[in-house]
C-alpha cells in the first residue's frame, strides 16, 4: 500500500485563551500549503507543536490510539489554544 499525504486539512480553534486566535478561526491546508484565501492567522509556535497531527490528517489516518474523534483535539504548546485537526 502506498500512502500519499494529499488530504485537505482543516485546523479549527475550538477553545482559546489567546487574544490572537478566536474560537471558530480556521486554517486550511492543501498539501503542505496554507490556503491563504480561506484561512485565518496562525501562530507558528502552535503549528510546529501540533504538526504531527496535521501530518496524520494529511494522510487521512483516523487513529484511535491518537484519540481520533471526528478529528484530533490537541492543544498548542503554551496550553492557550485547543484545536480540532481534521481532513476535509
PALOVEX-645332 format. One record per atom (N, C-alpha, C): residue in three letters; atom name; x, y, z. Coordinates in steps of 0.02 Angstrom, whole numbers, plus 50000, padded with zeros to 5 digits. Layout:
<atoms>
- Ala:CA:X:Y:Z $
...
</atoms>
This chain:
<atoms>
- Unk:N:50042:49942:50000 $
- Unk:CA:50000:50000:50000 $
- Unk:C:50045:50062:50000 $
- Unk:N:50026:50111:49960 $
- Unk:CA:50064:50173:49956 $
- Unk:C:50019:50229:49983 $
- Unk:N:50042:50262:50036 $
- Unk:CA:50005:50319:50064 $
- Unk:C:50034:50384:50038 $
- Unk:N:49991:50429:50018 $
- Unk:CA:50013:50495:49996 $
- Unk:C:49978:50548:50038 $
- Unk:N:50015:50598:50062 $
- Unk:CA:49984:50649:50104 $
- Unk:C:49947:50701:50061 $
- Unk:N:49889:50682:50034 $
- Unk:CA:49856:50727:49988 $
- Unk:C:49787:50750:50012 $
- Unk:N:49770:50738:50075 $
- Unk:CA:49706:50761:50101 $
- Unk:C:49709:50835:50117 $
- Unk:N:49654:50869:50104 $
- Unk:CA:49647:50938:50127 $
- Unk:C:49634:50936:50202 $
- Unk:N:49667:50980:50240 $
- Unk:CA:49662:50979:50313 $
- Unk:C:49634:51045:50338 $
- Unk:N:49591:51040:50389 $
- Unk:CA:49564:51098:50423 $
- Unk:C:49589:51097:50495 $
- Unk:N:49617:51153:50516 $
- Unk:CA:49640:51162:50585 $
- Unk:C:49596:51216:50615 $
- Unk:N:49549:51196:50658 $
- Unk:CA:49499:51243:50685 $
- Unk:C:49512:51256:50759 $
- Unk:N:49505:51318:50780 $
- Unk:CA:49510:51337:50850 $
- Unk:C:49444:51320:50884 $
- Unk:N:49447:51278:50936 $
- Unk:CA:49385:51258:50971 $
- Unk:C:49383:51282:51043 $
- Unk:N:49440:51307:51068 $
- Unk:CA:49444:51335:51135 $
- Unk:C:49504:51381:51136 $
- Unk:N:49497:51441:51164 $
- Unk:CA:49553:51488:51162 $
- Unk:C:49555:51535:51222 $
- Unk:N:49614:51542:51249 $
- Unk:CA:49630:51593:51299 $
- Unk:C:49684:51639:51271 $
- Unk:N:49686:51644:51205 $
- Unk:CA:49736:51684:51170 $
- Unk:C:49700:51742:51137 $
- Unk:N:49728:51802:51142 $
- Unk:CA:49696:51860:51112 $
- Unk:C:49706:51864:51036 $
- Unk:N:49747:51820:51008 $
- Unk:CA:49760:51820:50936 $
- Unk:C:49718:51769:50898 $
- Unk:N:49701:51712:50930 $
- Unk:CA:49663:51659:50897 $
- Unk:C:49596:51652:50932 $
- Unk:N:49543:51658:50895 $
- Unk:CA:49475:51657:50922 $
- Unk:C:49440:51591:50904 $
- Unk:N:49393:51571:50946 $
- Unk:CA:49353:51512:50932 $
- Unk:C:49320:51522:50864 $
- Unk:N:49324:51471:50822 $
- Unk:CA:49296:51474:50755 $
- Unk:C:49348:51490:50701 $
- Unk:N:49404:51520:50720 $
- Unk:CA:49457:51532:50671 $
- Unk:C:49480:51465:50643 $
- Unk:N:49498:51464:50580 $
- Unk:CA:49521:51401:50549 $
- Unk:C:49575:51416:50497 $
- Unk:N:49619:51367:50489 $
- Unk:CA:49670:51368:50438 $
- Unk:C:49659:51306:50395 $
- Unk:N:49662:51315:50329 $
- Unk:CA:49653:51260:50282 $
- Unk:C:49718:51247:50246 $
- Unk:N:49736:51184:50242 $
- Unk:CA:49796:51164:50205 $
- Unk:C:49778:51123:50144 $
- Unk:N:49809:51138:50089 $
- Unk:CA:49807:51097:50029 $
- Unk:C:49876:51068:50021 $
- Unk:N:49883:51004:50041 $
- Unk:CA:49950:50975:50045 $
- Unk:C:49989:51014:50097 $
- Unk:N:50050:51033:50083 $
- Unk:CA:50090:51069:50133 $
- Unk:C:50078:51145:50132 $
- Unk:N:50033:51169:50089 $
- Unk:CA:50024:51241:50080 $
- Unk:C:49962:51267:50115 $
- Unk:N:49968:51325:50147 $
- Unk:CA:49911:51358:50179 $
- Unk:C:49869:51391:50124 $
- Unk:N:49804:51378:50125 $
- Unk:CA:49757:51411:50079 $
- Unk:C:49743:51480:50108 $
- Unk:N:49780:51530:50086 $
- Unk:CA:49777:51597:50114 $
- Unk:C:49709:51630:50103 $
- Unk:N:49673:51612:50051 $
- Unk:CA:49607:51641:50037 $
- Unk:C:49556:51622:50089 $
- Unk:N:49561:51562:50117 $
- Unk:CA:49511:51536:50164 $
- Unk:C:49533:51537:50236 $
- Unk:N:49596:51553:50250 $
- Unk:CA:49624:51542:50316 $
- Unk:C:49631:51605:50358 $
- Unk:N:49623:51595:50424 $
- Unk:CA:49638:51647:50473 $
- Unk:C:49713:51645:50488 $
- Unk:N:49735:51690:50530 $
- Unk:CA:49805:51690:50551 $
- Unk:C:49819:51628:50593 $
- Unk:N:49883:51609:50595 $
- Unk:CA:49903:51550:50634 $
- Unk:C:49967:51566:50670 $
- Unk:N:49972:51544:50732 $
- Unk:CA:50033:51551:50771 $
- Unk:C:50082:51496:50750 $
- Unk:N:50143:51515:50733 $
- Unk:CA:50192:51466:50711 $
- Unk:C:50213:51420:50768 $
- Unk:N:50216:51445:50829 $
- Unk:CA:50232:51402:50886 $
- Unk:C:50180:51346:50892 $
- Unk:N:50117:51365:50886 $
- Unk:CA:50063:51316:50889 $
- Unk:C:50068:51267:50831 $
- Unk:N:50078:51292:50770 $
- Unk:CA:50081:51249:50711 $
- Unk:C:50137:51198:50716 $
- Unk:N:50195:51219:50740 $
- Unk:CA:50251:51173:50747 $
- Unk:C:50234:51120:50799 $
- Unk:N:50201:51140:50854 $
- Unk:CA:50184:51093:50908 $
- Unk:C:50132:51042:50889 $
- Unk:N:50086:51061:50845 $
- Unk:CA:50031:51015:50826 $
- Unk:C:50043:50980:50760 $
- Unk:N:50100:50993:50728 $
- Unk:CA:50111:50968:50660 $
- Unk:C:50110:50892:50653 $
- Unk:N:50129:50853:50703 $
- Unk:CA:50122:50780:50694 $
- Unk:C:50050:50759:50680 $
- Unk:N:50002:50792:50712 $
- Unk:CA:49931:50776:50700 $
- Unk:C:49908:50804:50632 $
- Unk:N:49938:50859:50611 $
- Unk:CA:49923:50886:50545 $
- Unk:C:49945:50835:50492 $
- Unk:N:50006:50808:50499 $
- Unk:CA:50030:50759:50450 $
- Unk:C:49987:50696:50451 $
- Unk:N:49968:50674:50509 $
- Unk:CA:49925:50615:50514 $
- Unk:C:49860:50628:50476 $
- Unk:N:49832:50687:50484 $
- Unk:CA:49770:50705:50449 $
- Unk:C:49782:50710:50374 $
- Unk:N:49839:50737:50353 $
- Unk:CA:49854:50741:50282 $
- Unk:C:49855:50672:50249 $
- Unk:N:49873:50622:50287 $
- Unk:CA:49872:50553:50261 $
- Unk:C:49804:50521:50268 $
- Unk:N:49756:50554:50300 $
- Unk:CA:49689:50527:50307 $
- Unk:C:49683:50473:50361 $
- Unk:N:49728:50474:50410 $
- Unk:CA:49729:50422:50461 $
- Unk:C:49683:50441:50519 $
- Unk:N:49638:50396:50537 $
- Unk:CA:49593:50405:50593 $
- Unk:C:49614:50356:50648 $
- Unk:N:49664:50375:50688 $
- Unk:CA:49693:50329:50737 $
- Unk:C:49659:50334:50804 $
- Unk:N:49631:50278:50827 $
- Unk:CA:49603:50276:50894 $
- Unk:C:49658:50285:50947 $
- Unk:N:49718:50261:50932 $
- Unk:CA:49774:50268:50979 $
- Unk:C:49793:50341:50989 $
- Unk:N:49777:50384:50941 $
- Unk:CA:49791:50455:50946 $
- Unk:C:49728:50495:50962 $
- Unk:N:49676:50459:50985 $
- Unk:CA:49613:50489:51007 $
- Unk:C:49574:50524:50951 $
- Unk:N:49572:50494:50891 $
- Unk:CA:49531:50521:50837 $
- Unk:C:49457:50520:50858 $
- Unk:N:49423:50575:50851 $
- Unk:CA:49351:50580:50863 $
- Unk:C:49324:50635:50817 $
- Unk:N:49313:50618:50755 $
- Unk:CA:49294:50667:50703 $
- Unk:C:49347:50722:50698 $
- Unk:N:49408:50704:50713 $
- Unk:CA:49464:50750:50712 $
- Unk:C:49508:50738:50773 $
- Unk:N:49567:50766:50771 $
- Unk:CA:49613:50761:50828 $
- Unk:C:49607:50825:50869 $
- Unk:N:49594:50819:50933 $
- Unk:CA:49592:50877:50977 $
- Unk:C:49659:50883:51012 $
- Unk:N:49694:50938:50999 $
- Unk:CA:49761:50949:51027 $
- Unk:C:49768:51022:51049 $
- Unk:N:49811:51032:51098 $
- Unk:CA:49825:51099:51124 $
- Unk:C:49891:51124:51098 $
- Unk:N:49897:51190:51091 $
- Unk:CA:49961:51220:51074 $
- Unk:C:50010:51208:51131 $
- Unk:N:50075:51215:51120 $
- Unk:CA:50124:51203:51173 $
- Unk:C:50115:51247:51235 $
- Unk:N:50085:51305:51227 $
- Unk:CA:50075:51350:51284 $
- Unk:C:50009:51337:51320 $
- Unk:N:49972:51287:51297 $
- Unk:CA:49907:51269:51326 $
- Unk:C:49856:51326:51325 $
- Unk:N:49863:51371:51276 $
- Unk:CA:49818:51428:51270 $
- Unk:C:49762:51415:51220 $
- Unk:N:49774:51372:51171 $
- Unk:CA:49726:51361:51117 $
- Unk:C:49718:51286:51105 $
- Unk:N:49655:51265:51100 $
- Unk:CA:49639:51196:51081 $
- Unk:C:49615:51196:51009 $
- Unk:N:49642:51149:50971 $
- Unk:CA:49624:51143:50900 $
- Unk:C:49590:51076:50887 $
- Unk:N:49549:51076:50835 $
- Unk:CA:49524:51014:50806 $
- Unk:C:49554:51009:50736 $
- Unk:N:49593:50957:50725 $
- Unk:CA:49626:50948:50661 $
- Unk:C:49592:50890:50625 $
- Unk:N:49567:50903:50566 $
- Unk:CA:49531:50850:50529 $
- Unk:C:49545:50858:50455 $
- Unk:N:49532:50805:50417 $
- Unk:CA:49538:50811:50345 $
- Unk:C:49469:50825:50317 $
- Unk:N:49468:50860:50261 $
- Unk:CA:49405:50883:50231 $
- Unk:C:49388:50838:50172 $
</atoms>
